[in-house]
Amino acid sequence: MSALVCFILQLFVLLLGAPLITMACIIQALGGMPTACAISEDAFPDISFRVFSQFVEKQFSPDVTLASILAVLFSLIDNTDLLNLHAHQQNPSSPGENHIALSGWIKALARALVDKLGNESDTLFRTSESKTQMTSDMATTTIASKLDDLSKLLDLYPYDKYGQFTGKLNPVSRSAVEPALVICPATMECETETCHG
């Protein structure tokens, strides 16, 4: 609790002549109040649309929908803690840790994405990948590999090309992609008696 708040409480108690037990109760009550704290955010990924588009064309079916691609993109940027864990397993730092190319974390995200997209998840495979001949584990691994590649393309990876830790990923700010809104009436036709709408 800040010194200013404590000083104000002490002054308040002295002015009112409240006993010490009341002051302790007030301090305890204030200590349980929610406080605001600033959460550090990283900028939205800054890559050109061309680079992103080329990745999508190379990695996914030509029939993949915009909604599916946005689900993939936002699944990555909304799971920075998972990406931190995944990247750490790719870059072990302590003796006894193993290098794991596709961690259980990124595979869990791939499975969650498949569950979310349902039948649309088939469009996350290129025609040449022949998903129909894959086991469920093979399909998950294929999607996980694409998520891993995309996270690195979007710079959602807390290690440099030499495997040096560059800093934990923070939640990604969406301010760069917030819509521009205009206040307007909800009706598009005249609805008075004289309009005959």
WOQUILIN-V174952 format. One record per residue. RES is the residue in one small letter. OMEGA is omega in degrees with one decimal (999 if undefined). NEAR is the number of other ideal C-beta (glycine too) atoms within 12 Angstrom. Layout:
RES & OMEGA & NEAR
RES & OMEGA & NEAR
//
This chain:
m & -175.6 & 18
s & -179.8 & 11
a & -179.7 & 9
l & 179.4 & 10
v & 178.8 & 17
c & 179.5 & 17
f & 179.6 & 13
i & 178.0 & 18
l & 179.1 & 27
q & 178.9 & 21
l & 178.9 & 15
f & -179.0 & 18
v & 179.1 & 21
l & -179.0 & 15
l & -179.1 & 11
l & -179.0 & 13
g & -178.5 & 10
a & 178.1 & 18
p & -177.1 & 12
l & -179.2 & 14
i & 178.1 & 11
t & 179.2 & 18
m & 178.9 & 23
a & 178.4 & 16
c & 179.6 & 16
i & -179.8 & 25
i & 179.3 & 22
q & 179.5 & 14
a & 178.9 & 13
l & 179.3 & 19
g & 179.9 & 16
g & -179.1 & 11
m & 178.1 & 12
p & 178.4 & 7
t & 178.0 & 11
a & 173.7 & 6
c & -178.6 & 6
a & 176.5 & 8
i & 179.4 & 11
s & 179.2 & 14
e & 173.8 & 16
d & 178.9 & 27
a & 175.1 & 20
f & -178.0 & 23
p & -174.5 & 30
d & 174.7 & 17
i & -179.0 & 21
s & 178.0 & 12
f & -179.6 & 13
r & -179.9 & 10
v & 179.1 & 17
f & -179.5 & 23
s & 179.1 & 17
q & 177.1 & 15
f & -178.8 & 26
v & -179.2 & 30
e & -177.9 & 17
k & -170.7 & 19
q & -171.9 & 29
f & 177.8 & 37
s & 175.2 & 24
p & 180.0 & 14
d & -177.9 & 18
v & -177.0 & 29
t & 176.3 & 20
l & -179.8 & 15
a & 179.6 & 16
s & 179.3 & 29
i & 177.7 & 29
l & 176.1 & 21
a & 177.0 & 29
v & -178.5 & 40
l & -177.0 & 32
f & 173.7 & 24
s & 177.4 & 36
l & -174.2 & 39
i & 177.9 & 33
d & -179.0 & 24
n & -177.0 & 28
t & 177.1 & 33
d & 177.4 & 21
l & 179.8 & 32
l & 175.1 & 38
n & 179.8 & 28
l & 179.2 & 23
h & -178.6 & 35
a & 178.8 & 37
h & 179.2 & 27
q & 175.0 & 26
q & -177.6 & 28
n & -177.4 & 26
p & -176.5 & 18
s & -178.0 & 17
s & 175.8 & 9
p & 179.5 & 6
g & 176.6 & 7
e & 179.4 & 13
n & 172.6 & 14
h & 179.9 & 16
i & -176.1 & 20
a & 178.0 & 19
l & -175.7 & 28
s & 173.4 & 30
g & 179.8 & 19
w & -177.8 & 27
i & 175.9 & 40
k & 176.8 & 31
a & 177.4 & 23
l & 177.8 & 38
a & 178.6 & 39
r & 179.0 & 24
a & 179.0 & 24
l & 177.2 & 36
v & 178.1 & 34
d & -178.6 & 18
k & -175.4 & 22
l & -179.3 & 26
g & -178.5 & 14
n & 178.3 & 14
e & -179.1 & 24
s & 176.8 & 31
d & -179.0 & 25
t & 175.2 & 30
l & 178.7 & 38
f & 172.8 & 32
r & 178.5 & 21
t & -177.8 & 15
s & -178.6 & 13
e & 174.5 & 23
s & -177.9 & 14
k & -177.4 & 24
t & 179.9 & 11
q & -178.9 & 11
m & 168.9 & 18
t & 178.3 & 11
s & 178.9 & 16
d & 179.0 & 16
m & 179.1 & 20
a & 178.0 & 26
t & 180.0 & 29
t & 178.9 & 25
t & 179.4 & 34
i & 178.8 & 43
a & 178.3 & 36
s & 178.4 & 26
k & 177.0 & 39
l & 177.5 & 42
d & 179.3 & 32
d & -179.1 & 24
l & 178.7 & 37
s & 178.3 & 39
k & 177.3 & 25
l & -179.3 & 26
l & -178.3 & 30
d & 174.0 & 27
l & -174.8 & 40
y & -171.5 & 33
p & 178.3 & 29
y & 176.4 & 27
d & -175.5 & 14
k & 178.0 & 10
y & 179.9 & 8
g & 178.9 & 16
q & 179.3 & 13
f & -178.1 & 18
t & -179.9 & 18
g & -177.8 & 16
k & 173.7 & 19
l & 174.7 & 32
n & 172.8 & 20
p & -177.0 & 23
v & 178.4 & 30
s & 177.6 & 19
r & -176.2 & 17
s & -179.6 & 12
a & -177.8 & 14
v & 176.5 & 16
e & -177.3 & 9
p & 170.3 & 8
a & -175.6 & 6
l & 177.2 & 6
v & 177.2 & 6
i & 179.8 & 6
c & 178.6 & 7
p & -178.6 & 9
a & -179.2 & 7
t & -178.2 & 10
m & 177.5 & 8
e & 176.1 & 10
c & -177.5 & 11
e & 177.2 & 12
t & -179.1 & 9
e & -177.2 & 7
t & -177.6 & 7
c & -173.2 & 9
h & -177.2 & 8
g & 999 & 10
//
